[in-house]
Amino acid sequence: MAFLQLKKVEKHFGPVSVIKGIDLDIQKGEFVVFVGPSGCGKSTLLRLIAGLETVNSGSLHLDGRDITTLPSSKRDLAMVFQSYALYPHMSVYDNMSFALTLAKADPKVIDEKVQRAAKILNLGPYLQRTPKDLSGGQRQRVAIGRAIVRAPKVFLFDEPLSNLDAALRGQTRVEIAKLHRDLGATTVYVTHDQVEAMTLADRVVVLRDGQIEQVGTPLELYDRPANQFVAQFIGTPQMNLVAAKLLPQLSDAFTIPVPADGHIGLRPESVMLRPTGSGQLQGKVDLIEALGAETLVYITSEQGAQLVARQNTRTAVRVGDAVGVAIDTPTAHLFDAQGRVALTGAIAA
């Protein structure tokens, strides 16, 4: 049986339905990431699990216990917020120990738990400082430490890295992954950043308009997206999606007919530059993004198809150059006019 189970969960704000019958099973020790565009309902769903919002219909179960109507304080969950939510007048030590102090836990036990969490998060030298004396990354570690001290059954993270700069996001992401591995705790993590989702998750839940589009491991979603929305949402840069009529040269390359008014999806690494006159397509270079370890080349084909190619080597081509384009058709995806998958990882004829 699932450790955390959501059964037909719905949430309405007045006449607006924001969560529309979510069914999801999360196993003990699993790291699950909710990802999707702004307004898809991912943070609302996390708040329903946390007990910060009431469920209109459906049920929530944790470790075999129905927690649907329990107050947040009785659910044995700990939440880390985007805004840190630290008490500004309290020291780091007092912030981390606050929940246990309220519960009138033994001071010796409190100290042991705070010191252990501080050691895990490298916060030992900062325990007597107040939040204003800390950097953004240190504040977020304090918020995580406060959750660790409570030793909950499930950790809930609501976009915890969005207030940090790029370098600190990468560093803190590594710390969260290591923390999850060391503690073995069940974790539900919300983000709009699909790179975070791909690098942290055991399984990713892709949400759109209050519904689940697909659940799977990061590579399952990347290699076998359930529909056009998932295909374009997962992956950076996103999948090339080109109207099939703009790539007539590829129509005979697949084992099934290309859907009328459908689209061909190509990952950037499936688009390769070739000398002019070779490859399936001919095009012109519009933009080059030289990123050091990889190069992204933006191309417009003779038929007007916009493509981005990713290569792991530096390129000698320049903006405005004519190039040939080779397509790795066995890795292509076909979608019909409604965005449904017609063929995933198409096999060349």
FENQUI-V343405 format. One record per backbone hydrogen bond with DSSP energy under -0.5 kcal/mol. NH is the residue of the N-H (numbers start at 1). CO is the residue of the C=O. Records with the same first field share a line. If there is no record, write none. Layout:
NH = CO / CO
//
This chain:
3 = 26
4 = 26
5 = 61
6 = 24
7 = 5 / 59
8 = 6
9 = 22
10 = 57
11 = 19
13 = 16
14 = 12
16 = 13
17 = 15
18 = 11 / 16
19 = 11
20 = 210
21 = 9 / 19
22 = 9
24 = 6
26 = 4
30 = 27
32 = 30 / 187
33 = 203
34 = 189
35 = 33 / 205
36 = 191
40 = 37
45 = 41
46 = 42
47 = 43
48 = 44
49 = 45
50 = 46
51 = 47
52 = 47
53 = 47
56 = 10
57 = 10
59 = 7
61 = 5
62 = 65
63 = 3
65 = 62
67 = 60 / 65
68 = 60
70 = 67
72 = 51
74 = 71
75 = 72
78 = 154
80 = 156
81 = 79
84 = 81
85 = 83
88 = 86
90 = 87
92 = 129
93 = 127
95 = 91
96 = 92
97 = 93
98 = 94 / 95
101 = 97
102 = 98
103 = 99
104 = 101
105 = 100
110 = 106
111 = 107
112 = 108
113 = 109
114 = 110
115 = 111
116 = 112
117 = 113
118 = 114
119 = 115
120 = 116
121 = 117
122 = 119
123 = 118
124 = 118
126 = 123
127 = 124
129 = 126
131 = 90
133 = 130
134 = 131
139 = 135
140 = 136
141 = 137
142 = 138
143 = 139
144 = 140
145 = 141
146 = 142
147 = 143
148 = 144
149 = 145
150 = 146
151 = 148
152 = 147
153 = 76
154 = 76
155 = 186
156 = 78
157 = 188
158 = 80
159 = 157 / 190
162 = 159
164 = 161
169 = 165
170 = 166
171 = 167
172 = 168
173 = 169
174 = 170
175 = 171
176 = 172
177 = 173
178 = 174
179 = 175
180 = 176
181 = 177
182 = 178
183 = 179
184 = 180
186 = 153
187 = 30
188 = 155
189 = 32
190 = 157
191 = 34
194 = 192
197 = 193
198 = 194
199 = 195
200 = 196
201 = 197
202 = 31
203 = 31
204 = 216
205 = 33
206 = 204 / 214
207 = 35 / 205
208 = 211
210 = 40
211 = 208
213 = 206 / 211
214 = 206
216 = 204
221 = 217
222 = 218
223 = 219
224 = 220
228 = 339
231 = 227
232 = 228
233 = 229
234 = 230
235 = 233
239 = 231
240 = 266
242 = 240 / 264
244 = 262
246 = 243
247 = 244
250 = 247
251 = 248
253 = 250
254 = 251
255 = 347
262 = 259
263 = 335
264 = 242
265 = 263 / 333
266 = 240
270 = 267
271 = 268
272 = 270 / 326
274 = 324
278 = 275
280 = 325
281 = 325
283 = 323
284 = 300
285 = 321
286 = 298
287 = 298
289 = 296
290 = 288
291 = 289 / 294
293 = 291
295 = 311
296 = 289
297 = 295 / 309
298 = 287
299 = 307
300 = 284
301 = 305
302 = 282
304 = 301
307 = 299 / 305
309 = 297
310 = 268
311 = 295
320 = 285
321 = 318
323 = 283
324 = 274
325 = 281
326 = 272
328 = 270
329 = 327
331 = 328
332 = 329
333 = 265
334 = 343
335 = 263
336 = 340
339 = 336
341 = 226
342 = 334
343 = 334
345 = 332
346 = 332
348 = 346
349 = 253
//
